[in-house]
């Protein structure tokens, strides 16, 4: 299985080519990726990876609607998405012509999509179709599967030559494909990392979160509950956090845990992992675990990890 970077495509609608219609500059660049290629090569899987990378993903989109969908990303309500990934294939009978027209329209609006083309060898595609028992889009034209695969490859050859990135998924697992896409679309250091970290504080007396991948017990730390003026407060309050981290054990634990996470998270990300849940617990989930969870989430955000933070038993402790 291999990936190959293609030279930038040039068409009458490209910025380096003459065009009659002036381009419109957008205040916020629209990150658009078109995912296409041979049927059965992994388009749906690729789109799920883009969703995990915080792209708005649409599958089976008629190519003529691509400019409209790309323009939709300029709405303030869509600003939390990294971009949009549009899945298109030969389910449209005139797909090659339609996508060329759509690229021209987007170029006139100053939008230059990145084109990801997925392919696989014929034997592997036939094996996949035999497994899924789904018909190939071109079989409706009266072709057998082998002929349909050959015809599709031929019809999409010009589109493949235009692609920014071609990925051969013949020997890829789902995780291999995820890694390839993450490497290409998560490689910018100005962007958040691909793996999402969920941090949960909890109280052991209410139960350990079932979704936790890693659980850390903080009941060895001094307990603010036994300090009368701190008991009604929470771990989010500065006086409680100061009390917790006045303990050398808490400071050392925080350092060692972050060292462990910063060692493990890049390795998990490289293996295609897209989410990990870390749970830190104390007796009631109100003081020590909350203060530690706040510290961990802040450090992870500063390292450009997308982090969600939940204090599960804060009001119960």
C-alpha positions, -999 to +999 in steps of 0.1 A: +000+000+000+014+034-009+007+071-009+019+094-036+019+132-036+008+146-069+019+179-084-007+207-081-033+204-107-038+231-134-070+237-152-087+267-168-102+275-135-069+276-115-055+308-101-025+306-125-048+304-155-067+332-172-103+335-161-130+359-170-147+359-136-128+378-108-122+359-076-137+370-043-114+370-013-129+355+018-123+369+053-118+333+066-102+308+043-125+278+037-107+245+042-124+222+016-114+186+008-130+165-019-128+128-012-133+107-042-118+077-061-127+042-070-158+027-055-149+004-026-115+020-020-124+035+014-142+068+008-167+063+037-140+054+061-119+084+051-149+107+057-153+093+092-117+102+098-123+138+087-152+139+111-129+130+139-106+158+127-135+182+132-144+185+096-180+188+085-184+157+064-210+150+037-211+117+017-228+111-017-230+148-025-238+157-061-208+175-074-229+205-086-237+213-049-201+214-038-197+252-042-229+258-022-217+235+006-183+251+006-198+286+009-219+274+038-187+271+059-185+309+061-215+311+083-206+319+119-224+288+131-199+266+112-168+283+126-161+255+151-153+231+122-118+229+108-133+227+073-155+206+051-149+172+035-172+163+006-175+126-006-183+122-043-182+092-066-196+075-097-232+073-084-236+104-106-237+093-142-220+125-154-197+128-124-164+137-141-180+166-160-200+178-129-169+179-107-149+198-132-177+224-134-179+225-096-141+231-094-144+260-118-172+276-098-152+273-066-120+287-082-140+317-093-150+323-057-114+319-045-119+284-031-092+259-040-102+224-026-077+197-019-085+166-038-080+132-021-082+102-045-085+067-031-078+036-051-071-001-048-061-029-071-089-047-089-085-080-071-089-063-037-119-043-048-136-074-061-129-091-027-144-062-009-175-062-031-179-099-025-177-093+012-202-065+013-225-079-014-233-044-026-235-036-064-210-014-080-225+019-093-217+011-129-233-024-128-266-006-134-253+000-169-254-037-175-217-044-168-204-072-147-183-063-117-149-067-133-159-046-163-175-020-140-143-016-120-122-013-152-146+013-167-147+034-135-109+034-133-107+046-169-133+073-165-117+087-133-082+087-147-082+125-154-095+132-119-067+110-104-041+130-123-055+162-108-055+149-073-033+165-046-030+132-028-035+096-041-038+068-015-037+031-026-057+013+001-051-022-013-031-033+017-045-007+042-064-015+073-088+011+087-061+023+110-036+027+082-060+049+063-066+069+094-029+075+100-024+086+064-051+112+065-042+124+100-006+128+088-016+149+058-044+170+074-031+172+110+005+179+102+001+217+106+015+227+140-009+256+141-038+232+143-050+211+171-037+176+173-058+148+159-064+128+191-090+142+215-085+139+252-115+136+276-106+144+312-131+133+339-130+139+376-151+116+397-157+102+432-149+066+439-179+063+462-202+070+432-184+046+409-156+047+383-166+061+348-171+031+326-157+048+295-124+056+311-093+043+293-070+053+322-080+057+359-058+074+385-066+073+422-058+106+441-069+094+476-033+094+487-033+132+487-042+154+517-080+158+517-095+194+518-127+178+531-111+177+566-104+214+566-135+231+579-133+263+558-125+243+526-151+216+530-180+236+514-158+248+485-149+229+453-117+219+436-123+247+410-119+273+438-084+287+440-081+282+478-088+245+474-065+241+444-037+259+464-042+236+493-040+205+471-009+216+453+008+227+484+015+190+488+048+180+472+031+147+464+004+164+443+030+185+424+052+154+417+021+134+407+010+161+382+045+162+367+048+125+363+013+120+349+018+147+323+052+132+314+034+099+309+006+115+288+029+135+266+049+103+260+018+082+252-005+105+233+017+110+202+022+072+200-016+067+203-022+093+176+004+077+153-015+044+156-047+061+145-063+065+179-087+095+179-099+096+215-087+088+249-105+092+283-085+099+314-103+097+348-089+110+380-108+102+412-109+110+449-133+100+476-163+122+467-152+138+434-154+174+448-120+186+458-088+167+449-098+151+416-114+184+404-083+204+411-061+178+394-084+175+364-084+213+359-046+213+359-043+184+335-068+198+310-051+232+311-017+217+304-030+195+276-047+225+259-015+244+261+001+215+242-026+219+215-046+189+223-084+192+219-097+186+255-131+181+270-134+184+308-162+169+329-166+170+367-189+141+370-197+141+407-188+177+416-223+185+430-226+151+448-193+151+467 
